[in-house]
């Protein structure tokens, strides 16, 4: 039924409360109502009223409320002759008062003595009132108290917008009568004024005689509003673009576009329009062919036209005493950001300003305040001749008077570099510039004799050398490398070669003793010995003890190691670099390296292989067993394992690969993380793995433990039952005593797949101590991300042979979470947490250490399988849908069962005729059941117990956020959205909410912001947001409650699954287990399947349930 909330959604808050006040103060003078029924069982409730208005005006209102056959509000039609109705989007206060009156009086009629007595305007012209009103059968229904002679009152004045339209029609008529001959003949003559600081344009207008345009803004307004305007006795016309000639039309359009900027209307100079930068460029382009007048006027006044010809101003260079005088030809010119414009001989020359920035500054100065003249002193002429003059020659026509620039150009120079080692950690550099004829200069010594020296080349050579130095030698004043091994090694390996390209290099004998030597040659041997990995190392040219010491001091950020002799050992691109990384990755001690023989756990094999594979300079002898192990893990798809026949057609290709990966991990004794993105079927891949072991291989005596969040226990059982009903599934639930009894019986009844929650496992951990499981699987493994929690400690205490973790987010906040999961999978693989934190976590987080990052990536990569939706896009359907089941418990279950029993009794006692007459009541009871499935608080204000579906919804939201997804949550109950919003606020999760009460503008804003910002959740009422929205920023849709019509839900899903969506969409439908919702879904699936077969895929409309079907829904 319609509620006050529904009315609020049809208008804004202010109008709603004004209507409520109007109804409560007896503003409803007359009222009547009647109901009609549609073809498909839908209802129409027609309301008619006379409402008291202001200024003694009364308004006759018509409202039609539409219901579906379940009594749910569907739509609304309305009419009121007030001005608010004509100008606003929603219903007016008079319509609000009408609906509220019906709700508060149960539709009781109300009349006055002279109702609806005003005569019908133009009544003689319309004998058939349907012609005037349209179909009015609902208005003048048989049981209505409203007279059929009644009419609607209208405002006494024409609406403002209609007046403007009528005025334009009147102007159009004037134009047709008075000045049709002027069409296409009006001419605009622009005059460009470049005399001021900023160029501007003024206009004249006319046909044969031209008139000055006194106000450009008024001209624009005349055209925009199609107004008649008179300039003189010979020119008056209606202003529209068609009245102007072709060239003037383009110019007029230019001004119209500019005056769309609010600020231009308030310019102080209305006769002249300022042309800044790009506006100047646009104006000149428009008048390029038609021409423009120019101010200040020249002797040959006339039009100026743009030309593509090139014109260079003359720049005269005159040698004078003490220097050089520069004089630039003065011609009218103006510049924008991009172009220079020169006006000469009725032509407008243009040249780009995208040249040397200093040349633009030169142009601006010479055409500005200095009057085109400048002076350069004699001492600056070498720089001018060498650097500036070549650039000026590109832009100007140069005239030289007694000036010879070649006299100022520098001479050729050669260099000598002397390197010395006065002390162990100091290298001095003396650079000499040689000009021949015994003219030599020490570049790093102060010398005032700069004339005729090639200062540029000297500075370039000095800069190269200074780049390798870090200080100045106190004794000689020369640049030096002082006590800096990095600088010294860089200079010896790279700097010397660069210096030799520009100078003759002379090295002292003391410096020659410092050499860069090559590293020793190392070879490795790797073999398997049961569950251990044997690692052997040999070195040529250096003892193992020296090599171990060298590796213990290794720093990958340095490319060398310096020996006590002063020599450098080059570490870059050598086997030592790989060996040092391997030593650090395996956290080997100096003692282990010195021994030459090291035993490691078998699970180190894959990391060891990855490190060795990246460097071919380190010879490695791998045993046959080691190679087979690596080959098995690398070629999962070619393994001997086969997908069970039952699942060959069900699994997608990437899921088959996932199963083979799980089987390979298990056979080799490794644990792993299946980290596929949400919706890619991690649960199904595990079910296939278990099916292969229990059913195909007949492992009837093996036990499995599946641990998951409490909300997913029954989902796991449901999925196993759906895909592999043969599996021996047992949920560990019930009281503590019942769980203890079940676990105590396991040794006597092996071959069980137990499913329990993290919370129950923590409580029952003592009962698990003496149990052994072949397979242990934890779902949503982020639950153990904190290694100190009892949940994490509990799963790690389980005795199990093969361990698997499922999670879409192996790392949420910190790397320690990943360590905790691997500590469960393969204890010790990532070493102790303190060492992991010191050598990997902190360097990555605090220092962004890429070496540490690559190291951990190589270590974990073999044991994590992660596929994102985008990676398996071709294998995925366009839309994945999944039912998620929540089990009601406690007070929620009791309330639900009580309502079910009451409705069952009502239906069982009714005859078919009684059923037909009470259908609305029954559907109202069904709605209450659906609300109880969602949250009993929707019906009972004092209800404080939990909601299974609400908990499941919040868990899905958390999981999706952790994977970086955005989602929509739909519900047909806006009160349910309020409940979800309360939980989101408590958990500090940002969200938007859209209901029918959301205004049109707010709706647009919310959609735009959601598609652009990081807000993860959008709560939307099914009716308000099911259509008309584009929310492709989301890729997850949650339907909190199932709607009778699946097409409505599909439409809502299509807010995300539509053109523009780049990700595959995952749709979750939340279902209360063993409830009416579960049965509704089954019945709807049957009807949808039937529609697919008969109608070729078109869905059946709103489903209609028989009495028998309704009883079945309650089973």
Secondary structure, DSSP 8 states (H G I E B T S, - for coil): ---HHHHHTTS-HHHHHHHHHHHHTT-EEEEEEEEEE-TTS-EEEEEEEEEE-GGG-EEEEEEEEEE-TTS-EEEEEEE--SHHHHH-SS--HHHHHHHHHHHHHTT--B--TTTT----TTGGG-SSHHHHHS--TTTT-TT--S-TT------SS--HHHHHHHHHHHHHHHHHHH-GGGTTTBEEEEEEE-SSSS-EEEEEEESSSEEE-S-HHHHHHHHHTT-EEEEETTEEEE--GGGB-HHHHHHHHHHHHHTTSGGGGG-S-SSSEE--THHHHHHHHHTTTT-BEEES--TT-S-BEE-------EEEEEEETTEEEEEE----EEE-SSEEEEEETTEEEEEE--S-HHHHHHHHHHTTTTTTEEEEEGGGHHHIIIIIHHHHHHHSEEEEES--GGGGS----EEEEEEEEEETTEEEEEEEEE-STT-EEETTS-----TT--HHHHHHHHHHHHTT--EE-TTT--EEEES-HHHHHHIIIIIHHHHHHHSEEEE-HHHHT--EE---EEEEEEEEETTEEEEEEEEESS-HHHHHHHHHT--TTSSEEE-TTS-EEE-TTSHHHHHHHHHHHTT--HHHHHHSEEEEEGGGHHHHHHHHHT-TTSEEEE-HHHHHHHHHHH-GGGSS----GGGTTTS-HHHHHHHHHHHHHHHTT--EEE---TTS-HHHHHHHHHHIIIIIS--TT--EEEEE-GGGHHHHHHHHHHH-TTS-EEE--S-HHHHHHHHHTGGGS---EEEEEHHHHHHTHHHHTT-EEEEEEEESGGGG-STTSHHHHHHHHSEEEEEEEE-S-S-SS-HHHHHHHHHHHSTTTT--HHHHIIIIIHHHHHH--HHHHHHHHHHHHTTEE---GGGGGGGS-SEEEEEEEE---HHHHHHHHHHHHHHHHHHHH--HHHHHHTHHHHHHHHHHHHHHHH-GGGT-TT--S--HHHHHHHHHHHHHHHTT--EEEEES-HHHHHHHHHHHHHTT--EEEE-TTS-HHHHHHHHHHHHHS---EEEEEHHHHSSS---TT--EEEESS--S-HHHHHHHHTTTSSTT--S-EEEEEEEETTSHHHHHHHHHHHHHHHHHHHHTT---SS----HHHHHHHT-
